[in-house]
Amino acid sequence: MLTTVFNMSEGELREAAELVANAEYLIALTGAGVSKESNVPTFRGEDGLWRNYNVIELATPSAFTNNPELVWEWYTWRQGLIAECEPNPGHLTLAKWEETGLLKSLITQNVDGLHRRAGSSNVLEVHGNLWALKCISCDYHGRLSAPAEGLPECPECGSMLRPDVVWFGESLDSEVMARVYADLEKATVCLVIGTSGIVQPAAMFPILVKQRGGTLIEFNVETSRLSSNVDYHIRGPSGKTLPALDSLI
């Protein structure tokens, strides 16, 4: 007997589970809702101020150019908070589906790295990763295993390193996006998990799958801007609804 509350019948839930289990090419798109269940702050709204700074104004190339110490202090603080968070059952279910070969690709808008910590490896991080680094002068890329200390320096050229995330005013990584669009072309079923459907271009990803005849299954605690386009809307926290669906596969 399923104990999670859904806004759909058990029969419809089983239909969705069958579609997932038999998908020719299953992909997932995740947003902030997945991480919220792990108590990851959004840093917007009530969390939108840090030491009287608007955090959105800190996430820009100009802010880093003008005051890299301040920007790194903010990112180190964020890393410290996220280091205390753990992947939740939703993250773990997606990692399990990848390990078994069911889930082909995981596209995420999140930068917290929790999908990777959960065990997912084929993760397309469209906004980058809070723990990843890149040099401002050369092609060096690295990754932190703990919150940064001070101003990280490039081990190859000695220049400053910056967080390898997409800041406001920057373009998304072309290689990552090429892989994203390739997977959207192949997808027969797309799971839309914990995303509001507001931020572009990610909000269009499920629509592209739908336009090609694919099936959309949404997992969210509320309706989103994408809900009117999906085939199934499974209401509830993904940390409960994803494992519940998995139990039917």
C-alpha positions as CSV (number, residue, x, y, z in Angstrom):
1,M,0.0,0.0,0.0
2,L,1.5,3.4,-1.1
3,T,1.6,5.8,1.8
4,T,2.7,8.9,-0.2
5,V,-0.2,11.3,-1.1
6,F,-0.5,11.7,-4.8
7,N,-3.0,13.7,-6.9
8,M,-3.5,10.7,-9.2
9,S,-4.9,7.3,-8.8
10,E,-2.7,4.3,-8.0
11,G,-3.6,3.0,-11.5
12,E,-2.2,6.1,-13.1
13,L,0.9,5.9,-10.9
14,R,1.4,2.4,-12.1
15,E,1.0,3.6,-15.7
16,A,3.7,6.2,-15.1
17,A,6.0,3.6,-13.5
18,E,5.5,1.3,-16.5
19,L,6.4,4.1,-18.9
20,V,9.6,4.8,-16.9
21,A,10.5,1.1,-16.7
22,N,10.0,0.5,-20.5
23,A,11.4,3.8,-21.8
24,E,13.6,3.5,-24.8
25,Y,15.6,6.6,-23.7
26,L,14.8,8.1,-20.3
27,I,16.2,11.4,-19.2
28,A,15.5,13.7,-16.2
29,L,15.6,17.4,-15.6
30,T,16.0,18.5,-12.0
31,G,15.6,21.9,-10.3
32,A,15.9,23.5,-6.9
33,G,13.0,21.5,-5.5
34,V,15.2,18.4,-5.4
35,S,17.9,20.1,-3.4
36,K,15.4,21.9,-1.1
37,E,14.6,18.5,0.5
38,S,18.3,18.2,1.5
39,N,18.0,21.7,3.2
40,V,20.1,23.4,0.5
41,P,19.3,27.2,0.7
42,T,18.2,28.9,-2.5
43,F,20.0,32.1,-1.7
44,R,17.1,34.1,-3.1
45,G,14.0,35.5,-1.4
46,E,14.5,35.3,2.4
47,D,18.0,34.0,1.8
48,G,18.8,36.7,-0.7
49,L,21.0,38.8,1.5
50,W,24.5,38.0,2.7
51,R,26.3,40.5,5.0
52,N,24.0,43.2,3.5
53,Y,25.0,42.3,-0.1
54,N,22.4,41.3,-2.7
55,V,23.7,37.8,-3.6
56,I,22.6,38.1,-7.2
57,E,24.9,41.1,-7.6
58,L,27.8,39.0,-6.3
59,A,27.2,36.3,-9.0
60,T,28.6,38.4,-11.8
61,P,31.9,38.6,-13.7
62,S,32.2,42.3,-12.8
63,A,31.8,41.5,-9.1
64,F,34.7,39.0,-9.3
65,T,36.9,41.4,-11.2
66,N,36.2,44.2,-8.7
67,N,36.4,42.2,-5.5
68,P,37.5,38.6,-5.9
69,E,38.1,38.2,-2.2
70,L,34.5,39.1,-1.4
71,V,33.1,36.8,-4.0
72,W,35.2,33.9,-2.9
73,E,34.3,34.6,0.7
74,W,30.6,34.2,-0.3
75,Y,31.2,31.1,-2.2
76,T,33.3,29.5,0.6
77,W,30.4,30.3,3.0
78,R,27.9,28.6,0.6
79,Q,30.2,25.6,0.2
80,G,30.4,25.2,3.9
81,L,26.6,25.2,4.2
82,I,26.2,22.7,1.4
83,A,28.9,20.4,2.8
84,E,26.6,19.8,5.7
85,C,23.8,18.7,3.4
86,E,23.3,15.1,2.3
87,P,21.7,13.6,-0.9
88,N,18.1,12.7,-0.2
89,P,16.2,9.6,-1.4
90,G,15.2,11.4,-4.6
91,H,18.9,11.9,-5.5
92,L,19.6,8.3,-4.6
93,T,16.8,6.9,-6.7
94,L,18.0,8.8,-9.8
95,A,21.5,7.5,-9.2
96,K,20.2,3.9,-8.8
97,W,18.3,4.3,-12.1
98,E,21.5,5.4,-13.9
99,E,23.5,2.5,-12.4
100,T,20.9,0.0,-13.7
101,G,21.0,1.6,-17.1
102,L,17.4,2.9,-16.9
103,L,18.2,6.6,-16.8
104,K,20.4,7.7,-19.7
105,S,21.0,11.3,-18.8
106,L,20.5,13.7,-15.8
107,I,20.2,17.4,-16.7
108,T,20.2,19.6,-13.7
109,Q,19.9,23.3,-13.0
110,N,21.4,22.9,-9.6
111,V,25.1,23.8,-8.8
112,D,25.3,22.0,-5.4
113,G,26.9,18.8,-6.6
114,L,24.5,16.6,-4.7
115,H,23.6,14.4,-7.7
116,R,27.3,13.5,-8.0
117,R,27.6,12.8,-4.3
118,A,24.6,10.5,-4.6
119,G,26.4,8.5,-7.2
120,S,25.2,9.9,-10.5
121,S,28.0,10.3,-13.1
122,N,26.3,11.2,-16.3
123,V,25.2,14.6,-15.0
124,L,24.8,17.6,-17.3
125,E,25.1,20.7,-15.0
126,V,23.8,23.5,-17.2
127,H,24.7,26.2,-14.6
128,G,28.0,24.6,-13.5
129,N,29.1,23.2,-10.2
130,L,29.8,25.1,-7.0
131,W,32.7,22.7,-6.3
132,A,34.3,23.1,-9.7
133,L,37.1,25.5,-10.5
134,K,38.5,27.1,-13.6
135,C,41.4,29.4,-14.2
136,I,40.8,33.0,-15.4
137,S,43.9,32.9,-17.6
138,C,44.5,29.3,-18.9
139,D,42.5,26.2,-19.7
140,Y,42.9,24.6,-16.2
141,H,39.9,23.0,-14.6
142,G,39.8,21.4,-11.2
143,R,37.5,20.4,-8.4
144,L,37.4,21.1,-4.6
145,S,36.9,18.4,-2.1
146,A,36.3,20.9,0.8
147,P,35.3,24.6,1.0
148,A,37.9,26.9,-0.5
149,E,40.4,28.8,1.6
150,G,41.3,32.3,0.6
151,L,41.9,33.0,-3.1
152,P,42.6,29.7,-4.9
153,E,45.5,29.8,-7.3
154,C,45.9,27.9,-10.6
155,P,48.5,25.1,-10.1
156,E,49.6,25.5,-13.8
157,C,50.0,29.3,-14.3
158,G,49.5,30.8,-10.9
159,S,46.5,33.0,-11.9
160,M,43.4,33.2,-9.8
161,L,40.8,30.4,-10.0
162,R,37.1,31.2,-10.0
163,P,34.1,29.0,-9.3
164,D,33.1,27.1,-12.5
165,V,29.5,28.3,-12.4
166,V,27.5,30.3,-14.9
167,W,27.2,33.9,-13.6
168,F,24.6,36.4,-14.6
169,G,25.5,37.8,-18.0
170,E,27.5,34.8,-19.0
171,S,26.6,32.2,-21.7
172,L,26.0,28.6,-20.9
173,D,28.8,26.1,-21.6
174,S,28.6,25.2,-25.3
175,E,29.8,21.7,-24.9
176,V,27.4,20.9,-22.1
177,M,24.5,22.4,-24.1
178,A,25.4,20.4,-27.1
179,R,25.1,17.2,-25.0
180,V,21.9,18.4,-23.5
181,Y,20.2,19.0,-26.9
182,A,21.5,15.7,-28.2
183,D,19.8,13.9,-25.3
184,L,16.6,15.9,-25.7
185,E,16.5,14.7,-29.3
186,K,16.7,11.1,-28.2
187,A,14.5,11.2,-25.2
188,T,11.2,9.2,-25.3
189,V,10.4,9.9,-21.6
190,C,11.5,13.0,-19.6
191,L,11.1,13.3,-15.9
192,V,10.6,16.9,-14.8
193,I,11.6,17.1,-11.1
194,G,11.4,20.0,-8.7
195,T,11.7,22.8,-11.3
196,S,9.4,25.8,-11.6
197,G,9.6,26.0,-15.3
198,I,10.6,29.6,-15.2
199,V,14.3,29.8,-15.8
200,Q,15.3,29.6,-19.5
201,P,16.5,27.8,-21.5
202,A,15.9,24.9,-19.1
203,A,12.2,25.6,-19.1
204,M,12.1,24.7,-22.8
205,F,13.8,21.4,-22.5
206,P,10.7,19.4,-21.6
207,I,8.7,21.2,-24.3
208,L,11.2,20.1,-26.9
209,V,10.8,16.5,-25.8
210,K,7.0,16.9,-25.9
211,Q,7.1,18.4,-29.4
212,R,9.0,15.3,-30.6
213,G,6.3,13.0,-29.3
214,G,8.0,12.2,-26.0
215,T,6.2,11.7,-22.6
216,L,6.6,14.1,-19.7
217,I,6.2,13.0,-16.1
218,E,6.4,15.8,-13.6
219,F,7.3,15.4,-9.9
220,N,6.6,18.6,-7.9
221,V,5.0,19.7,-4.6
222,E,2.8,22.1,-6.6
223,T,1.9,22.9,-10.1
224,S,4.5,24.7,-12.2
225,R,4.5,26.6,-15.5
226,L,5.2,23.2,-17.2
227,S,2.3,21.4,-15.6
228,S,-0.2,22.1,-18.4
229,N,2.2,20.4,-20.8
230,V,2.9,17.2,-18.9
231,D,1.3,13.8,-19.3
232,Y,1.5,12.9,-15.6
233,H,1.8,15.2,-12.6
234,I,2.9,13.4,-9.5
235,R,2.4,15.8,-6.6
236,G,4.6,15.5,-3.5
237,P,8.2,15.8,-2.5
238,S,10.5,14.0,-4.9
239,G,12.3,12.4,-2.0
240,K,9.1,10.4,-1.4
241,T,7.5,10.2,-4.8
242,L,10.6,9.0,-6.8
243,P,11.2,6.0,-4.3
244,A,7.5,5.3,-4.4
245,L,7.5,5.1,-8.2
246,D,10.7,3.0,-8.1
247,S,8.9,0.5,-5.8
248,L,6.5,-0.1,-8.7
249,I,9.2,-0.8,-11.3
